[in-house]
Amino acid sequence: MIAAGLSALLSHWWRRPMQLAMLLLGLSLATALWSGVQAINAEARASYDRAASVLGQDGLARIVGDGPVAQDAYVALRRAGWLISPVLEGRLAVPGSSLRLIGIDPLTLPPAAQQVEFGQGDGLLPFITAPGVMYVSAETAAGLAEAGLPPLRVADSLPPGTALVDIGQAQRLLDRPGEISHMLVWPDAPLRDLPPGLTLRQPEGASDLARLTDSFHLNLTAFGFLAFAVGLFIVHSAIGLAFEQRRPVFRTLRALGLSAAMLTGLLLAELLLLALVAGVAGVAMGYGVAAALLPDVAATLSGLYGAEVPGTLALRPGWWATGLGIAVAGTLVSAAQSLWRVWHLPLLAPAQPRAWARASERALRWQTGVALGLLAGAGGLIGAGQGLWAGFGALAGLLLGAALLLPAALSGLMALGQRMARGVLAQWFWADTRQQLPGLSLSLMALLLALAANVGVGTMVSSFRLTFTGWLDQRLASELYLTARTEDEAAQMLVWLETRADAVLPIFNAEADIRGQPAEIYGMADHATYRDNWPLLQAAPDVWDRMASGQALLVNEQLARREGLGLGDAVALPGGGALPVAGVYSDYGNPVAQVILSTDRLLALFPATPRLRYAIRVAPDRAAALAEEMRAAFDLPPENLADQAAIKAFSLQIFERTFAVTAALNVLTLGVAGLAMFASLMTLSAMRLPQLAPVWAMGLTKARLAGLDLLRTLLLAAVVMLAALPLGLALAWVLLAVVNVAAFGWRLPMYVFPGDWLRLGGLALLAAGVAAAVPVRRLALLSPGDLLRVFAHER
Amino acid sequence: MNVKAFLAAVLLAAPAGAQGFAGLGADAQGFAVPQPGQPLAFPQDHGAHPEYRIEWWYLTATLTGPDGTDYGAQWTLFRSALAPEAGTGWESPQLWLGHAALTTPDAHHVAERLGRGGIGQAGVVAAPFEAWIDNWQMVSRAAGGADALDAIQVTASGTDFAYDLALQATGPLVAQGDQGYSVKSAAGQASYYYSQPFYQVTGSITDQGRVIPVTGKAWLDREWSSQPLAADQTGWDWFSLMFDDGARLMGFRLRDTGEGYTSATWIAADGTPRPMPPGALRVTPLREVPVAGRDVPVVWRVELPAMGLDVTTTPLNEQAWMDTLVPYWEGPITISGTHAGRGYLEMTGY
């Protein structure tokens, strides 16, 4: 009986392969998007963890100086009883790029920092004596074959782009003899007094990278979840249809003696089987999605945050398991309602058409209440809460609330249309549309979400792009940007440029803690270049005069927001002294706090600042020639002398890659929504015959009916698109004014792009039209006998 | 292989497989090898000998507090060379390892320090004599003209203990073996070895924050070599016994797959050494206890018939386990039998 029952149930799918394909496609697509995003996040997080745990930097306190620390200071501290280990970090140029070189002393390294597996066999001696031994990840090693570096050993615990050597070898390779960057403090070691110039910095719980990139991953997760939710609409439709069509089979099976429990169990088993098949396919597709998106994500993370993420994906068993789990869970959620109905199927009840259309008014009212509550909650979150979670909470409330509100709104709209309709046919059209709403509402909600996300994210990205481009034009006012290789060379270049350039402006910077957070400190010369162009968000009236005399400083927007700094607030500087804030400038694309002083003031504070970088002002039409001359005169590598256009192009490229992933997910979500609509329409078209047959019998042609059906679908899509506009704009506003501020520390003005909406609207109508095409065509090709049979069989 | 195991292996120099205890049975290629008939020279032999693979400055002290409670203190600086040269800066192949311990009747505190030679974090200079790693020191306080080791100040500290001891020698330096050439196996492996076993100690110990004044006796061993153990020797049981009548006995048994190899030097109260032939010393374990997951003999019968010696040694604390990179047992003992006194026992390779 069980076998017979199962084969009877499964035979349905053989007879309707399209439906099976739809179900599997919906489920595997939803799983793919979700698990693809998860895979990207997992890969990136794993590499942050690796980066942060290099030398246990995530859990160990460290002693830092204002700048580099003398090795003798380390020895003196050891001899004073400090249990510390020296580290020298620097960038080591290799052909085509550079490595983060970390020099350590393996003898004093705290156990928490020892994650590199030192190779067996050759021991410590080659590691500590020239040429040394360099540990890198396999990926990094592959790119360094001919780089003339010390012998390489592979240590997979190291993040890409990082090389570990003995500290003595690091001093040699970086040409920084007798110098260290900082000291790691052993846990539980006795703390003693530190000499002036050195400070103890407690470990930061989460790594800087993890914190900085949190927003980015939250963003991806939110999109992955949205796509998954939209995908579930397809699954729901497909399962609903399959159950509906098999009602007679269910009744027959029950009548033949299959118990309700057994039938439900069989259906559950069938669903689990389908979920597993679709889940495996989905996870495999998700791997493909992740592998395709990861290079862009890696480029973004590296460009925006300096986080090195490998461009290749590791397969993690946990990720497979969660992917399958979410597929199964999603299927069960989507099928719960249908299973419940089967369980309660009255054995002898006639095969009535499904009562989707009779969704009670009360349920709709309840749903509307929840929707309004969610919208109010979203408003409350925006008003009261700040921060990333409040922002995403508000987004979720907004989207879900609007989606739940949609059926009631549409229903009201159709009722209005019905009241205003002239003629029987028009009235029937409105009434019939309204009648279908409950069956369509889920897919319409999916469409609304996809369209709104598209409008919102599109508006955010475009606003950002517009602001960013304008800001780059202001910020990159100089024609050429020069990086000398040595200070001597820089001095010669300055002499050389005296007669050839209009002005040469130093760009010196140092790194230090400002208000307890790592910050960049820049020196700025007093020049019209800055007075005319520098993008100030807030400024004291005499800002440039006070800057020039070293009486004030500028802070970037990120620092101002994080620390609540306003004009006139004093900022303490390393090494004593404080200056008031005279201006706040926008600083997009940079996650780190930044302060600008006059060049003199900077050099007084940090005398060891390397004087290598300069901006060169020259008439724009002479810039290229000057650059050419200069490269020839000093045998300067191209990357040491960049022109404005190249830097702008590079910055914009980083920007575009940042949002390439978002755009890709956006398109995929829209595609999934289109599929959901198609699945719903297929379901409905099969069930609507009893309603259409009488209208046909009264004289309306099939072609006319089909045309009305197409019109109805397009009308609904258009209405949904209209509803998606304000929702999308609200979404964009939350993204720009709340999420961006929390995530990056900057707030962007919002611009609207109606042209994009038109394009999107067209796309939505096209998707709806395509989705409706198959059912409509089927209706048009229906034989009169099929319609007549409705009267014979169902009524 | 993590760094800790890696260091344990290289620090005590094991280029090819684990041979003997802590790799001391490795071959001596490139390193100087002790030769008989070369008298020790001071003060330079108080300092380091970088051309030899391994060397130590090893002080053990039996102490007593004002209430009669016994304590023991250990201060050891090991030098281990990866290559037979002093070297400079970070590239110096000389590595240093410090062990400090404080033993009480119910606790055994241990601390360990590692450091690179060549940067000043650890080292030994012969004159004016100073041996140090981090803030642990052994510094000469001897008056001009006297041997540098006649008076020394020794300090060390760990997370839960510290000590600061002033040591004054009441007898001469004692050359072990044949004028300092100490044979370690029947096959002829040897080291240079001398001792100062006649220290009187005053000072203080800090046990978990409590400062206790102490007095007692101490014994300093100086030894360097490049291959002190034969390849089949797996560890040793080493005794430094300080008898109440002023005599001293240094004796050890090197364990191997067969009978083992014993050696001893009887030191009269005036410091005259009397080297004993191999096998003259008999040591017999009487009682084993579980220590750190292994069975370690902590009570011993020590016999030297030539001197009419037949004593039993019992530890102050049976659990005097040195939980260091290369773990071993080291702790103060009390002597009873034909002679009475106190001393130190070191057991490796268990």
Interface residues (C-beta under 8 A of the other chain):
Chain A: Q71 D72 V75 R78 R79 A80 G81 L83 D105 P106 L107 T108 L109 P111 Q114 V116 E117 F118 Q120 G123 L124 L125 I128 T129 A130 D166 I167 G168 Q169 Q171 D188 A189 P190
Chain B: M1 N2 V3 K4 F6 L7 A9 V10 L11 P15 L82 A83 G87 G89 W90 E91 P93 L95 L114 G115 R116 I119 G120 Q121 W132 D134 N135 S157 T159
